[in-house]
Every structure is written in C-alpha cells, then in structure tokens.
C-alpha cells in the first residue's frame, strides 16, 4: 500500500522534512517513489511548506493514503492559501 508521509532530514534539533510517496513497508528515511514537497517547522507558515498539489492529488487518486501528520499540515497551511487566491 502506498503512503504519503514525512521523511526526516536536517541535523540534531534542526528538523527538516520531505513529503514523500513510499510503500508503507519501507522505513521512514528509506527509499521512496517520489518527493512531492517539503516542510520546515522552524520557518514561517508561508515559506516553511511547499507541496506539489497536482502530484499530491495524482497519488491520492492512485490510491495512496495520507498520514495523519501530512493531512494536518495540508489542512492547516495549504487550504488557507487556496482560499486566499
């Protein structure tokens, strides 16, 4: 089963996350199918997240399940940007 989830990068006490599409059996930082964005929790909401919405929708339509944390990030940050435009 495919999952859209976060993969941790950065260094100690300075996290940086990639939003990736992967098989749910792969490890958190293991191999992935596609990188569809990033999330930097230490930056502001606008500059701290970037997602390719087209690819996100493509993978969701393909059957990928979104993790709880990624869905929270999408609802909190991306939906506000879409409503403002």
N, C-alpha and C positions, 0 to 999 in steps of 0.2 A: 504494500500500500504506500502511496506517495504522501509525503508530509511537507508542508511549508512551515519552516521553523527557523530559529536563530542559531547561528554558529558564532562562538565567541572568538574574538581576536583581541589585539591590544596587549597591554602588559599588566602587571600586578597593580590593582587599584585604579586602573585606567581602562575600563572595558570599552570595547567597540564590537558591534555585532553585524554580521551579514545576514540578510534574509535569503534563505536558500530553499530550493526544492530538492528533496532527497528521499530515498527509500527509508521507511521507518526503522528498518533493521540496522542501518548504518549508525556509527557513533556520532555524537554531537559535532565534533570537529573533523569527521571523516570525509569520505568522498561525497560529492553532490552532483546533481544533474545540471542545475542552472542557478546562478546567482541573480536574484531579481531586485536587490536593493541593499540598503544598509541602514543601521540605526546607531546613533551615537548618543547615549543617555546624558552625557556631560555637556552637550551643546543645547542651544535653544530649540524649541519645538520645530520651528521652520527649517533651520539649517541642519538639525540633528537627524532628520529622517529623509530618505529618498527611496521611493518604490516605483518600479515599472508597472503601472496599473494594467496595461494591456497584457503583459505576461502573467501577472497575478490572476487576472480573470481567465486567461487561457488555461492555466494549470488547475484552477478551481473547476472550470467546465470539463477538464480532462479527468477529474475525479480526485484531485489532491485534497487532503484535509488540512485545515489551517490550525496551528497550535493555539492554545489559549492566549499566550503572551503576544503572538503576532496579531491575532484578531483584536486584542485590546489596543495595541499600537495603531492599527488601522482605524478602528472606531474613534480613538481619541484624537489622532492627528490628521489623517487623510480626509475623513468625512467633513471636517471643518473647512479644509482647503477647497473641497469640491463645492460646498455650499457658498463660499465666498466668491467663487468665479461666476 
